Amino acid sequence: MVDVEFRVVSDRRDGLLLALGQVVIANGFTLLRQRMLNSEEGVVLSMVVRGPSESLLMLEERLGTHHLVQSFEASPYEGSSPAPAPTPVPRHNGSATAPTSVPASAAPAPAASPSSAPPIDTQRVETLLPQLARNYPNILLQLVALERELPPAQREATLRYIGQRVGAWVYKRDFALGGQLPLADSVRRIALPAMRQLVQAELHDDILKIRNSPFCHRGDSGECCHFLRGMLGGLLEGQHGADGVRVVESQCRNTGAEACRFEFEA
C-alpha cells in the first residue's frame, strides 16, 4: 500500500471534492484527509489517499486529465502514525459512503539504495508517471532524456522502478482480465505484445529479443536497458507475484551483442 498526496488546482470549488473523491474510490483508494482553499492560482485541493501502488499510475492519469483539473501534482506522503480515519466521500445523492476496501498491494516499494548511492528521487518519479500515462506508448524519448539527466548511481534503480510501475499499470489496463497463465505463456501473451507497443521485440525459445532499445550505446559499460527490464517485471508480476518471476538482461547491444536478450526465471 502507498500513501500519496495530490495537489489539484481548479477554477471551480462546487462539486470538486465530490467529483475527484469518486475517482479516488473508483480506483480502489481510500481518501484519508483533504483540504481546500482559495489562492491566486484558483481553488487548491489537497488530498491524501492510500491504496495499491500498482493502481497509482491509473489514478494519477485520471486525476491529471479530469476536466475540472487545471494543474496536478503528486508526491509521497509521510504522515505520522497511526493514519487518520478515512474520510467518507458523499455519493451524488448527498449520502455518505464508507471507503472501498482494497487488498494489500503486491507491488514492491523502491528498494533502499546503498549508502554510497543517492536515493531514488521519488517526488520526481511521481511527477513523471502521470505524463507517461498520458503519452503512452510514446514515452521512450522522455525516458532517455531522464536517463541522461540522472546521476549515474541513480540510473539503474530509478529506471527499473519507473519500468515496474509502468508495467504494472499496462498489465492492469490491458491484460488483467485474462486467466492465470504459466510463465512461458505470460511472456508470449502479455510481455511480448506489450513490448511491441514500444520497441521491435521477438520471442525465441522463451527469450525476448529487442533490437532497437534506445537505451544502448550511451558510453557506459554493461547492460543498460533498466527501464525495459523493470517494465517486463511489472507486466509479469500481475500473473506471478512480485517474487514469482525474475527478469535478467543476459545480453545487451551496449556490450556488443546483436540484440538485447531478456530471460525469465520462475
WORA-V179004 format. One record per backbone hydrogen bond with DSSP energy under -1.0 kcal/mol. NH is the residue of the N-H (numbers start at 0). CO is the residue of the C=O. Records with the same first field share a line. If there is no record, write none. Layout:
NH = CO + CO
This chain:
1 = 50
3 = 48
4 = 74
5 = 46
6 = 72
7 = 44
8 = 70
9 = 42
15 = 12
18 = 14
19 = 15
20 = 16
21 = 17
22 = 18
23 = 19
24 = 20
25 = 21
26 = 22
27 = 24
28 = 23
29 = 49
31 = 47
32 = 47
34 = 45
36 = 43
38 = 41
42 = 9
43 = 36
44 = 7
45 = 34
46 = 5
47 = 32
48 = 3
49 = 29
50 = 1
54 = 51
55 = 52
58 = 54
59 = 55
60 = 56
61 = 57
62 = 58
63 = 59
64 = 60
65 = 62
68 = 65
69 = 8
70 = 8
72 = 6
74 = 4
76 = 2
86 = 30
90 = 94
93 = 90
116 = 113
121 = 119
124 = 120
125 = 121
126 = 122
127 = 123
128 = 124
131 = 127
132 = 128
133 = 129
134 = 130
135 = 131
137 = 134
138 = 136
142 = 138
143 = 139
144 = 140
145 = 141
146 = 142
147 = 143
148 = 144
149 = 145
153 = 150
157 = 153
158 = 154
159 = 155
160 = 156
161 = 157
162 = 158
163 = 159
164 = 160
165 = 161
166 = 162
167 = 163
168 = 164
169 = 165
170 = 166
171 = 167
172 = 168
173 = 169
174 = 170
175 = 170
177 = 174
185 = 181
186 = 182
187 = 183
188 = 184
189 = 185
190 = 185
191 = 186
193 = 189
194 = 190
195 = 191
196 = 193
197 = 194
198 = 194
201 = 208
203 = 206
206 = 203
207 = 261
208 = 201
209 = 259
210 = 199
215 = 212
225 = 223
228 = 224
229 = 225
230 = 226
231 = 227
232 = 228
233 = 229
234 = 230
235 = 231
236 = 232
239 = 235
240 = 236
243 = 240
245 = 264
247 = 262
249 = 247 + 260
250 = 260
254 = 251
255 = 252
256 = 251
259 = 209
260 = 250
261 = 207
262 = 247
264 = 245
